[in-house]
Amino acid sequence: MTAPHVAAAERRHEGDQRARLDQLLEDDPADLYENAPCGYLSTLPDGTIVKVNRTMCTWLGLPAEQVLRTRLRDLLSTGGQVFHDTHLAPLLRMQGAVREVALDVVRADGSLLPCLVNAVEVRGPDGQALMVRATLFEATARRRYEREILAAHRAAEASEARSRTLHQVVVELAGATSVADVASVVVQQAGSALRTRGAALLLVDEGTPGPAPVGGGPVPAAEPELFVARSDGLPVELLTELATAAGGRIALELAEGLRVVTVDQRLHERRPRVAAALEAARLRAMAVVPVVAADTRRLGVLVLGLGGPDDGELIDLDAPEAGELSDGDVDLLWTLGRQAGQALERAKLREQTIRQAERSAFLLHAARQMAGATGVGETVERLADLAVPQLADVCLLDLVTEHGARRVVARHGDPARQHVVDALLEWAPPARELPYPAQRALAEGRTQWLVAPDDAWLAGVVRDPRELAAVQQLELASIISVPLVAEGRSLGALTLSTDRRRGPFTAGDVEVVEQLANQVALVMAKAQRYELEARTSHTLQATLLPPPPPQVPGMTVAVRYLAATSGVEIGGDFYDVAPLPGDHVAIAVGDVVGHDITAAATMGQLRSVYRALLVEAPAPAAVIDRLQASWPLLGLQRMATALFATLDLPTGLLHVASAGHPPPLLIADGRAEYLPVRPSRMLGAPPAPAVEWSGAVPPGATLVLFTDGLVESRSSDIDAGLGRLRAAAERWAAVGPDELCDRLLADLAGTHRADDIALLALTRDA
């Protein structure tokens, strides 16, 4: 083909293309309307569709004939129809146009097509509406994108809210110092974070032993139970049913972990009472969150009530649907459970430390009080004062004596109810054998801890109907009976009880009572030994001391002997008045070193030897010399002070010798003076010659002999005591010997005495 031919062909091709393009441009408006990527509608002012493009019909799945003559609102969803009537149509009339209004169009198959609607109202020269032209853009992808953006925004807000909640929980738990404080923080924060209908914290109580079998055998093992530590918005009936449902299988319940329990047919079949309680509380579900300690032990559960709003309330779009928790909510609850568990452990440790300190302080106070008791009677009174009402409401103490058991304490902490306890004494030992559980505590040698003794149990251990009625009046909630054992002997049993107003004993209370009983047993053993030694000392003292002084013509004699108030009531003080031939009288007073039975025995031997020496009527100095010389032969184990004298009654001549003993006091003419007797060494010390003093006792004068217990004290030396005795003797110089002894003891002896006192007053008749 030649060049002219090629050029001609190209010109023809270009002409054909231009012709086709011109044809397309001529047909473009109609094709663009029918096959546009959006839907076109033209409606009359009342909304009746008069024109629609093919794209819209395709979206609807309806032919154009079926779409025409319908109204635009009829193509919309129910919500879209409401929005069309309340917003779209009014805005068109007021503004003449609307842009990007989100509406859902209902397809022929019933599915929804999200669209964005732009509409313009065409008006005539007079302003009257002639037509509405609307453009609809399919917005599925945009709606999905917006939902994703909104979901992400809400997720971010929820995450931030959870972070704030956890931060607040950590801060508040750090300041919580008790289990109640921890429970309050956890319940309030968990309920607020999830906007629940209510929240509660149920904790595990390890339980306490039940009543011991009447016929013997082991005490039933403790069963752990759930108790409500804090509740906010959840009814008591629901929490009671939850605790009851978990009874006996708490470990299984807690091991299931975090879960949501929905009120459905399965729950009605398995736990009908729980389901009914949830429905009564108008809850559709509940979330159960384990509260876990640092060592993974389950301490309890956090219960959250989930459900729809009450009748008449607006729908809360932010609240979780019943039976549904987001992953973030689950993580939050797990963290709350762990944080709560750790805080509970800290709070429990702090409370235990405080309780232990209080118990230690109580036991220290009890030890001090018990240590000051000197006898069984004082010991039991102090015990009763300590035990009630601080530890218990009722305190009973039964002691085992050589004549059988005897109840020595029956005390109620409330004086108004003491008569109930007093009524039980009719059936107490020794009237009957030891009551249960004191009898069992003694028999087994271990503590009996009884919780919640009911009427059936009481009827099995209390036989007499009248006694049972009296016991029931006490409304016992718990009983502890502890054996008193010391030095390998069973001394009795201490029984403490609480009533229902105080509540049952705890394991810590049992430990305190056991330690108190141990203290009581030791003090009781000491007190019993003291009383035994006191009885022995009284008997021994009565046999060793001389009988009342004999009637001595020409002399009036009065003697007094007072035992010390500390230690055993026995010592080495002695006195003696013995008539001698020739109207003479021998007088002696002495004090063996020590304050025990050995001192008393030495005193008895010394007095016997002295009486034997009087057969030869030796001078007082000779008596001392002979005793000093024979002391090793006598085998006496203690040293002693002594003062020996002889008095010639017709002449009043007095001879006195002292072996380390205070001098006698002579009262004459209203004045009192100590005789200048120079003491030699004590009896039992290396011998030294005794020095004898001689002088006269005027008629009507009184000679006072005494042991150092009268003039010695811990607060002053003996010289001060001798001065007080001299002053008192002058003050009472005019009275007779008997009254003089009483007056001197009243002025000088006091209530508490560290040593024995022997006192003689001898008045020579005028």
ZAMARGU-4260 file (C-alpha; in steps of 0.2 Angstrom, whole numbers, plus 5000, padded with zeros to 4 digits):
<rodrens>
0) 5000/5000/5000 | 5006/5017/4995 | 5008/5031/5007 | 4993/5040/5000 | 4983/5025/5003
5) 4989/5023/5021 | 4986/5041/5025 | 4968/5039/5019 | 4965/5023/5029 | 4971/5032/5045
10) 4959/5047/5042 | 4945/5035/5040 | 4949/5026/5056 | 4950/5042/5066 | 4933/5047/5058
15) 4925/5031/5064 | 4932/5034/5082 | 4926/5052/5082 | 4908/5046/5077 | 4907/5033/5090
20) 4913/5045/5103 | 4900/5058/5098 | 4887/5044/5099 | 4892/5040/5117 | 4892/5058/5122
25) 4875/5060/5115 | 4869/5045/5125 | 4879/5048/5141 | 4865/5057/5152 | 4853/5043/5151
30) 4866/5029/5153 | 4874/5039/5167 | 4857/5040/5176 | 4852/5022/5174 | 4869/5014/5178
35) 4877/5027/5190 | 4887/5020/5205 | 4873/5027/5216 | 4854/5026/5217 | 4843/5041/5210
40) 4826/5044/5215 | 4813/5058/5210 | 4798/5059/5221 | 4783/5070/5223 | 4782/5082/5238
45) 4772/5068/5247 | 4786/5056/5245 | 4779/5046/5230 | 4793/5039/5219 | 4790/5045/5201
50) 4807/5040/5194 | 4821/5028/5199 | 4837/5022/5191 | 4842/5005/5187 | 4856/5005/5200
55) 4843/5008/5214 | 4832/4994/5208 | 4846/4982/5207 | 4850/4986/5225 | 4832/4984/5230
60) 4830/4968/5221 | 4814/4975/5213 | 4809/4980/5196 | 4806/4998/5192 | 4787/4996/5190
65) 4786/4989/5208 | 4796/5004/5215 | 4787/5017/5206 | 4771/5024/5215 | 4778/5019/5232
70) 4784/5031/5244 | 4802/5033/5249 | 4798/5030/5268 | 4791/5013/5263 | 4808/5008/5257
75) 4816/5011/5274 | 4818/5001/5290 | 4807/5005/5305 | 4820/5016/5313 | 4823/5024/5296
80) 4804/5028/5294 | 4804/5036/5311 | 4819/5047/5306 | 4812/5051/5289 | 4796/5058/5297
85) 4804/5067/5312 | 4820/5074/5304 | 4822/5071/5285 | 4805/5078/5279 | 4805/5093/5291
90) 4822/5098/5286 | 4818/5097/5267 | 4804/5109/5270 | 4814/5121/5280 | 4831/5120/5272
95) 4827/5114/5254 | 4841/5101/5255 | 4849/5088/5267 | 4866/5080/5265 | 4873/5063/5270
100) 4859/5057/5281 | 4862/5039/5286 | 4847/5027/5283 | 4844/5009/5281 | 4835/5003/5265
105) 4826/4987/5266 | 4829/4975/5251 | 4817/4963/5244 | 4825/4949/5254 | 4822/4958/5270
110) 4841/4962/5272 | 4846/4980/5276 | 4857/4991/5265 | 4865/5005/5274 | 4865/5021/5263
115) 4869/5039/5264 | 4855/5050/5257 | 4857/5068/5249 | 4841/5076/5244 | 4836/5092/5236
120) 4818/5100/5235 | 4814/5107/5218 | 4802/5122/5220 | 4792/5133/5208 | 4793/5152/5205
125) 4780/5154/5219 | 4791/5144/5231 | 4779/5129/5231 | 4788/5111/5231 | 4787/5103/5214
130) 4798/5088/5216 | 4812/5080/5227 | 4827/5073/5219 | 4837/5061/5230 | 4854/5052/5228
135) 4858/5037/5239 | 4876/5030/5241 | 4879/5013/5247 | 4888/5015/5264 | 4891/4997/5270
140) 4910/4999/5270 | 4909/5016/5277 | 4897/5011/5291 | 4909/4996/5295 | 4923/5008/5295
145) 4914/5020/5307 | 4909/5006/5318 | 4927/5000/5319 | 4933/5017/5323 | 4919/5019/5336
150) 4923/5002/5343 | 4942/5006/5344 | 4938/5023/5353 | 4926/5014/5365 | 4939/5001/5368
155) 4952/5014/5371 | 4941/5023/5383 | 4937/5006/5392 | 4955/5002/5393 | 4959/5019/5401
160) 4944/5017/5413 | 4950/5000/5418 | 4968/5007/5421 | 4961/5021/5431 | 4950/5009/5441
165) 4966/4998/5444 | 4976/5012/5449 | 4962/5018/5461 | 4960/5001/5468 | 4979/4999/5471
170) 4980/5016/5480 | 4965/5013/5491 | 4970/4995/5495 | 4987/5001/5500 | 4978/5012/5513
175) 4966/4998/5519 | 4971/4992/5536 | 4957/4979/5540 | 4948/4965/5531 | 4932/4976/5531
180) 4942/4991/5523 | 4948/4979/5509 | 4931/4972/5506 | 4923/4989/5505 | 4936/4995/5492
185) 4934/4979/5481 | 4916/4979/5481 | 4914/4997/5477 | 4927/4998/5464 | 4922/4982/5455
190) 4903/4987/5455 | 4907/5005/5449 | 4920/4999/5435 | 4907/4987/5427 | 4892/4997/5432
195) 4884/4981/5439 | 4867/4979/5448 | 4876/4975/5464 | 4892/4967/5471 | 4897/4957/5486
200) 4913/4949/5493 | 4911/4932/5501 | 4926/4926/5511 | 4931/4908/5516 | 4930/4905/5535
205) 4940/4889/5539 | 4927/4884/5551 | 4927/4878/5569 | 4924/4861/5577 | 4907/4856/5580
210) 4900/4849/5597 | 4909/4833/5603 | 4899/4817/5602 | 4891/4814/5619 | 4897/4796/5619
215) 4915/4801/5616 | 4925/4799/5600 | 4934/4812/5590 | 4927/4830/5588 | 4920/4833/5570
220) 4932/4841/5558 | 4930/4859/5554 | 4920/4863/5538 | 4925/4879/5529 | 4911/4891/5525
225) 4908/4906/5516 | 4903/4922/5525 | 4898/4939/5518 | 4912/4952/5521 | 4903/4966/5512
230) 4888/4968/5501 | 4882/4983/5490 | 4866/4981/5481 | 4864/4962/5482 | 4850/4955/5493
235) 4854/4945/5508 | 4843/4931/5502 | 4854/4929/5486 | 4870/4929/5496 | 4863/4916/5509
240) 4858/4904/5494 | 4876/4906/5487 | 4884/4902/5503 | 4873/4888/5506 | 4875/4881/5488
245) 4894/4881/5491 | 4893/4872/5508 | 4903/4856/5508 | 4911/4859/5491 | 4919/4876/5493
250) 4936/4870/5486 | 4927/4864/5470 | 4917/4880/5468 | 4932/4891/5470 | 4943/4880/5458
255) 4931/4884/5444 | 4939/4901/5442 | 4931/4916/5435 | 4914/4913/5426 | 4897/4920/5422
260) 4882/4911/5429 | 4867/4914/5418 | 4849/4911/5424 | 4844/4898/5411 | 4836/4881/5411
265) 4852/4872/5416 | 4854/4883/5432 | 4835/4880/5436 | 4838/4862/5435 | 4855/4861/5445
270) 4852/4875/5457 | 4834/4880/5458 | 4835/4890/5474 | 4850/4901/5467 | 4840/4903/5451
275) 4825/4909/5460 | 4835/4921/5471 | 4843/4928/5455 | 4826/4931/5447 | 4819/4938/5463
280) 4834/4951/5463 | 4829/4955/5444 | 4846/4949/5439 | 4849/4939/5423 | 4867/4933/5427
285) 4881/4935/5440 | 4899/4935/5438 | 4909/4925/5451 | 4927/4931/5452 | 4940/4921/5463
290) 4949/4931/5476 | 4967/4923/5476 | 4981/4925/5488 | 5000/4927/5483 | 5002/4908/5485
295) 4987/4904/5474 | 4976/4900/5489 | 4957/4904/5486 | 4952/4916/5500 | 4934/4919/5493
300) 4924/4925/5479 | 4918/4942/5472 | 4900/4941/5466 | 4894/4954/5453 | 4875/4955/5448
305) 4872/4957/5430 | 4856/4961/5421 | 4844/4973/5412 | 4837/4989/5419 | 4822/4990/5430
310) 4805/4993/5423 | 4804/5011/5417 | 4822/5014/5416 | 4831/5020/5401 | 4842/5007/5392
315) 4860/5009/5397 | 4871/5007/5381 | 4887/5006/5391 | 4882/4992/5404 | 4887/4974/5399
320) 4874/4962/5392 | 4868/4949/5404 | 4880/4934/5402 | 4893/4943/5393 | 4910/4951/5399
325) 4923/4958/5387 | 4940/4952/5387 | 4946/4968/5395 | 4932/4966/5409 | 4938/4948/5412
330) 4956/4954/5414 | 4951/4968/5425 | 4941/4956/5436 | 4956/4943/5437 | 4967/4958/5442
335) 4955/4964/5455 | 4954/4946/5462 | 4973/4945/5464 | 4975/4962/5471 | 4960/4959/5483
340) 4968/4943/5489 | 4985/4951/5492 | 4977/4965/5502 | 4967/4953/5512 | 4982/4944/5517
345) 4991/4960/5522 | 4975/4965/5532 | 4973/4948/5540 | 4992/4948/5545 | 4990/4966/5553
350) 4974/4961/5562 | 4982/4945/5568 | 4997/4955/5574 | 4986/4967/5583 | 4976/4953/5591
355) 4992/4944/5596 | 4998/4959/5604 | 4982/4962/5613 | 4982/4943/5619 | 5000/4945/5624
360) 4996/4960/5634 | 4981/4952/5642 | 4992/4936/5647 | 5005/4947/5654 | 4993/4957/5664
365) 4985/4940/5670 | 5002/4933/5675 | 5005/4949/5685 | 4989/4947/5694 | 4990/4929/5697
370) 5008/4931/5703 | 5002/4942/5717 | 4989/4929/5724 | 4994/4920/5740 | 4980/4908/5742
375) 4968/4897/5732 | 4953/4909/5737 | 4962/4925/5730 | 4968/4915/5715 | 4951/4910/5709
380) 4944/4927/5713 | 4957/4935/5702 | 4954/4922/5688 | 4936/4926/5688 | 4939/4945/5687
385) 4951/4942/5672 | 4940/4930/5663 | 4923/4939/5663 | 4918/4949/5654 | 4935/4952/5644
390) 4936/4934/5638 | 4919/4926/5640 | 4902/4928/5648 | 4903/4914/5660 | 4917/4907/5670
395) 4916/4891/5679 | 4931/4883/5689 | 4931/4866/5696 | 4945/4860/5707 | 4950/4842/5712
400) 4953/4840/5730 | 4956/4825/5742 | 4938/4825/5745 | 4933/4825/5726 | 4928/4839/5714
405) 4922/4855/5720 | 4916/4871/5711 | 4925/4886/5717 | 4920/4899/5704 | 4903/4902/5695
410) 4903/4920/5688 | 4893/4929/5674 | 4900/4944/5666 | 4883/4953/5667 | 4878/4955/5685
415) 4860/4955/5680 | 4862/4937/5674 | 4872/4931/5689 | 4857/4923/5697 | 4856/4911/5682
420) 4874/4905/5685 | 4870/4904/5704 | 4855/4893/5701 | 4867/4880/5693 | 4877/4878/5709
425) 4864/4866/5715 | 4870/4853/5702 | 4888/4858/5704 | 4902/4847/5712 | 4902/4841/5726
430) 4884/4839/5724 | 4887/4829/5708 | 4902/4823/5698 | 4910/4835/5686 | 4899/4841/5672
435) 4902/4838/5654 | 4913/4845/5645 | 4924/4848/5661 | 4924/4829/5665 | 4930/4825/5647
440) 4943/4838/5648 | 4950/4830/5663 | 4948/4812/5657 | 4957/4816/5641 | 4969/4829/5647
445) 4965/4840/5632 | 4955/4855/5628 | 4936/4853/5623 | 4930/4867/5611 | 4912/4866/5608
450) 4904/4878/5595 | 4885/4881/5594 | 4879/4868/5607 | 4861/4866/5602 | 4846/4861/5613
455) 4848/4843/5607 | 4866/4842/5612 | 4862/4850/5628 | 4848/4838/5632 | 4861/4824/5629
460) 4873/4830/5642 | 4862/4838/5655 | 4850/4826/5663 | 4840/4835/5675 | 4826/4845/5667
465) 4827/4860/5679 | 4846/4861/5676 | 4843/4860/5657 | 4831/4875/5658 | 4844/4885/5668
470) 4858/4881/5655 | 4846/4886/5641 | 4844/4903/5649 | 4862/4906/5646 | 4860/4906/5627
475) 4877/4897/5625 | 4886/4901/5608 | 4902/4892/5612 | 4911/4883/5626 | 4929/4880/5630
480) 4934/4868/5644 | 4953/4867/5648 | 4961/4855/5661 | 4972/4863/5674 | 4988/4852/5675
485) 5004/4857/5685 | 5018/4846/5691 | 5010/4831/5683 | 4994/4833/5693 | 4977/4836/5687
490) 4971/4851/5698 | 4954/4854/5690 | 4946/4861/5674 | 4942/4879/5668 | 4927/4881/5658
495) 4922/4897/5649 | 4907/4901/5638 | 4900/4914/5627 | 4882/4919/5624 | 4874/4923/5607
500) 4877/4941/5609 | 4896/4939/5609 | 4897/4925/5597 | 4907/4909/5597 | 4926/4908/5602
505) 4939/4908/5588 | 4955/4898/5587 | 4965/4912/5594 | 4953/4913/5609 | 4956/4895/5613
510) 4975/4898/5612 | 4973/4912/5625 | 4962/4902/5636 | 4974/4887/5636 | 4989/4899/5641
515) 4978/4907/5654 | 4974/4890/5661 | 4992/4885/5661 | 4996/4901/5672 | 4981/4897/5683
520) 4987/4879/5685 | 5005/4885/5690 | 4998/4898/5702 | 4985/4886/5709 | 4998/4873/5713
525) 5009/4886/5722 | 4994/4892/5731 | 4989/4874/5736 | 5007/4871/5742 | 5006/4887/5752
530) 4990/4882/5761 | 4997/4865/5764 | 5013/4872/5772 | 5003/4885/5781 | 4992/4872/5789
535) 5008/4862/5793 | 5016/4877/5800 | 5001/4881/5811 | 5001/4864/5818 | 5020/4864/5821
540) 5020/4881/5828 | 5006/4876/5840 | 5017/4862/5846 | 5033/4871/5848 | 5027/4888/5856
545) 5024/4887/5874 | 5007/4887/5881 | 4999/4903/5888 | 5010/4910/5902 | 5007/4903/5919
550) 5000/4913/5933 | 5015/4921/5942 | 5012/4928/5959 | 5018/4946/5960 | 5018/4948/5941
555) 5006/4951/5927 | 5011/4944/5910 | 5004/4946/5893 | 5011/4938/5877 | 5008/4940/5858
560) 5014/4930/5843 | 5010/4936/5825 | 5016/4926/5810 | 5022/4935/5795 | 5010/4938/5781
565) 5022/4933/5767 | 5029/4915/5765 | 5023/4901/5776 | 5015/4906/5793 | 5030/4899/5803
570) 5046/4905/5809 | 5060/4904/5822 | 5053/4917/5835 | 5050/4910/5852 | 5047/4916/5870
575) 5046/4908/5887 | 5041/4913/5905 | 5045/4900/5918 | 5043/4901/5937 | 5059/4896/5947
580) 5061/4892/5965 | 5063/4906/5978 | 5050/4918/5970 | 5061/4920/5954 | 5055/4919/5936
585) 5065/4915/5921 | 5061/4925/5905 | 5067/4922/5887 | 5064/4928/5870 | 5073/4924/5854
590) 5073/4923/5835 | 5081/4909/5824 | 5088/4915/5808 | 5076/4910/5793 | 5058/4909/5790
595) 5053/4891/5787 | 5051/4874/5795 | 5069/4872/5798 | 5069/4888/5808 | 5054/4882/5818
600) 5062/4866/5821 | 5078/4874/5827 | 5067/4886/5838 | 5059/4871/5846 | 5075/4862/5850
605) 5083/4878/5857 | 5068/4881/5869 | 5069/4863/5874 | 5087/4864/5878 | 5084/4881/5887
610) 5071/4873/5898 | 5082/4858/5902 | 5096/4871/5908 | 5083/4879/5920 | 5084/4864/5931
615) 5100/4871/5938 | 5094/4889/5938 | 5110/4896/5930 | 5112/4915/5928 | 5107/4922/5911
620) 5125/4924/5905 | 5129/4906/5910 | 5114/4900/5899 | 5122/4909/5884 | 5139/4902/5888
625) 5132/4884/5889 | 5122/4886/5873 | 5137/4892/5864 | 5148/4878/5870 | 5135/4864/5866
630) 5129/4871/5849 | 5140/4860/5839 | 5134/4845/5849 | 5116/4849/5847 | 5118/4849/5828
635) 5107/4864/5826 | 5108/4870/5808 | 5104/4889/5811 | 5111/4903/5821 | 5099/4913/5833
640) 5098/4928/5843 | 5091/4927/5861 | 5089/4937/5877 | 5088/4928/5894 | 5083/4936/5910
645) 5079/4931/5928 | 5069/4942/5940 | 5068/4942/5959 | 5050/4946/5962 | 5051/4952/5980
650) 5066/4963/5977 | 5064/4967/5958 | 5082/4963/5955 | 5084/4959/5936 | 5098/4950/5928
655) 5099/4951/5909 | 5111/4944/5895 | 5109/4945/5877 | 5116/4935/5862 | 5115/4947/5848
660) 5097/4952/5853 | 5088/4969/5855 | 5088/4975/5873 | 5072/4975/5883 | 5062/4991/5886
665) 5058/4997/5904 | 5042/5007/5906 | 5042/5016/5923 | 5034/5033/5929 | 5027/5036/5912
670) 5044/5035/5904 | 5052/5021/5893 | 5070/5017/5892 | 5080/5003/5884 | 5091/4994/5897
675) 5110/4996/5893 | 5112/4977/5890 | 5128/4974/5880 | 5125/4960/5867 | 5137/4946/5865
680) 5139/4935/5849 | 5124/4926/5841 | 5121/4908/5846 | 5130/4897/5834 | 5143/4910/5831
685) 5161/4907/5837 | 5159/4907/5856 | 5163/4923/5866 | 5160/4926/5885 | 5143/4934/5888
690) 5141/4950/5898 | 5127/4951/5911 | 5118/4967/5916 | 5109/4969/5933 | 5097/4982/5938
695) 5080/4984/5947 | 5063/4984/5941 | 5052/4996/5952 | 5035/4991/5958 | 5022/4995/5945
700) 5035/4995/5931 | 5033/4985/5915 | 5047/4976/5906 | 5044/4974/5887 | 5054/4960/5877
705) 5052/4958/5858 | 5059/4951/5843 | 5066/4962/5828 | 5050/4959/5818 | 5042/4972/5828
710) 5055/4986/5825 | 5062/4981/5808 | 5055/4986/5791 | 5061/4987/5773 | 5059/5006/5773
715) 5069/5011/5788 | 5083/5004/5799 | 5081/4995/5816 | 5086/5011/5826 | 5072/5021/5818
720) 5060/5006/5823 | 5067/5006/5841 | 5063/5024/5842 | 5045/5022/5836 | 5043/5008/5849
725) 5050/5019/5863 | 5038/5033/5858 | 5023/5021/5857 | 5027/5013/5874 | 5028/5031/5882
730) 5011/5035/5874 | 5003/5020/5881 | 5013/5019/5898 | 4997/5020/5909 | 4988/5004/5902
735) 4990/4986/5908 | 5001/4973/5899 | 4987/4966/5888 | 4981/4982/5882 | 4999/4988/5880
740) 5003/4973/5868 | 4988/4977/5858 | 4992/4995/5856 | 5010/4992/5852 | 5006/4980/5838
745) 4993/4991/5831 | 5005/5006/5830 | 5020/4996/5824 | 5015/4979/5816 | 5004/4985/5801
750) 4994/4973/5790 | 5008/4966/5780 | 5023/4959/5789 | 5039/4952/5782 | 5044/4943/5799
755) 5036/4935/5814 | 5034/4945/5830 | 5035/4939/5848 | 5030/4952/5861 | 5030/4950/5880
760) 5025/4963/5893 | 5028/4959/5911 | 5022/4971/5925 | 5029/4969/5943 | 5014/4972/5955
765) 5015/4987/5965
</rodrens>
